[in-house]
Amino acid sequence: MADLLSAISSNYVAMGSLYASSKGPYVPVDATLYQGTWSGKYANNDTFTIQVSNVTGFRAKVRYQSGATMKYQDVLIRDNSFRIGDSKFTLTNTGKAQIKTVMTNAATGAQTLETAYATQS
């Protein structure tokens, strides 16, 4: 039993670095860079809006809407980005962001990664 736990433990330590998503600690961000309404359009012409509010330190409240899909979430901002549901928001410049979303085809179950750009209004 000890050998089994040892093997699991060493594998967990070895594989853990593969899933690290950031290189730095959480640090306070400039709220004005993130706060507000962001909007854009995917390649298939589906529009989306992302509302970021209550930015304090590196925390924020986010609402994502695209078609009938609506998600609310508290997020942590690190490396100029945060995740909400199946989407990742990355601030690329003042008033501009890149949005990457995993889209699932309801008929086939196939998943694709869609990239879009949003502007702050």
BELSULVEN-V317464 format. One record per pair of residues at least 4 apart in sequence whose ideal C-beta (glycine too) atoms are under 6 Angstrom apart, sorted by the first residue. I is the first residue (numbers start at 0). J is the second residue. If there is no record, write none. Layout:
# BELSULVEN-V317464
I/J, I/J
This chain:
# BELSULVEN-V317464
10/14, 21/77, 21/78, 25/57, 25/77, 27/56, 27/57, 28/57, 28/76, 30/34, 30/54, 33/51, 33/54, 34/51, 34/54, 35/119, 36/50, 36/120, 37/49, 37/96, 37/117, 37/119, 38/48, 38/117, 39/47, 39/115, 39/116, 39/117, 40/46, 41/45, 41/113, 41/115, 45/65, 45/66, 47/65, 48/64, 49/63, 50/62, 51/59, 51/61, 52/60, 53/60, 54/59, 57/75, 57/76, 59/74, 60/73, 61/72, 61/74, 61/83, 62/71, 63/70, 63/83, 64/69, 70/83, 70/84, 72/83, 74/81, 74/83, 76/81, 79/89, 79/90, 80/88, 80/89, 81/88, 82/87, 85/100, 85/101, 86/98, 86/100, 87/99, 88/96, 88/98, 89/97, 90/96, 91/95, 91/96, 91/97, 94/118, 94/119, 96/117, 97/116, 98/115, 98/117, 99/114, 100/113, 101/110, 101/112, 102/111, 102/113, 103/110, 104/109
